[in-house]
Every structure is written in structure tokens, then in C-alpha cells.
Amino acid sequence: MSYLSDADTQATLHDTAEVLKGEASKINPDPGKLKRWGGRLVQMCNDVGIKVGGHALAQVLIKMFGG
């Protein structure tokens, strides 16, 4: 994601988190979508250097969805 500006990176992270949040808030969330969007968010966090946040997010997702 190094080709994105800081504002673009923030927007991309925010948008991805919103999609994940929206799917997780459904009565019957799709586990496959949660895994894909969660994995994408963790990877983006790691790519931009938010490793602590990405690792913490990964651990929460694993606990929530039995990754």
C-alpha cells in the first residue's frame, strides 16, 4: 500500500473496518466474509506499520470466529 498517500491509506483502513463491522453486526454474519475482511484489515495494518494493532485485531478475530 506504499503507493497510497496517508489520507488514502487512512480512508482504505477505515472503509475496510466499516465493511468488517457491518458484516459482524448482522444477525447471521457470513464467517467466510468475516475471515476475508478481517484478514485484509490485519494485512493492511501490518503493511502500513500498525503491527501492534494488526496483531491485536487478529487475536480478537481468532477468538470471535475460531480462526
N, C-alpha and C positions, 0 to 999 in steps of 0.2 A: 504494500500500500504506500510505498515511499513516493509514488508519483502524485499522490494527493496532497493538497495543502492542508494545513492544520484545521481549517474550518471544514473542508471536505471530509477529513478523517473524523472529526467530531460528529458531523452530520451522519456519516455512514455508521459509526458506532451507535449513535442514538437511534437511527432508523432500525437497525438490526435488533437492538434491545427492545424497541417498541413492538416489532413483529413477534419476538420471542415472548414478551409479556402478554401480548394479545392472545397468542396460541395457548399459553399456560393458564390464562384466565377463563378459557372455555370450560363448559361443564364436562365435556369429554375431549380433552386435548389429544391430538394425534402424537403418540410417542415418537414416531419417526421424524415428524416436523420439529418437535422439541429437541431431539438429538441433533438434527442437522443445523437448526438455527443456533442452538446452544454451542455446538462445535464451531460454527462460523464465528460467533461472537468471541469465544475464547481465543481462536486463532488470530482474529483481528487485534484483540488486546495484546497478545504476545507479539504480533508483528510491529505494533507501534510502541512497544516497550512498557506496557502496563502488565508486566508479568505477575506481580502480586495479585492484582485484580483479576487477571485471567485465570490464575491458579485457584483463587478463592471461588470464582464463578464455576469453574469446572467441578470443584468439590461439591458445591451446592447442587449442581445439576445431577451429579452422580448419586447423591443422597436422595434427591427427589424422584429420579426416574430409573434408578437401579442400573445405570450405565454399564 
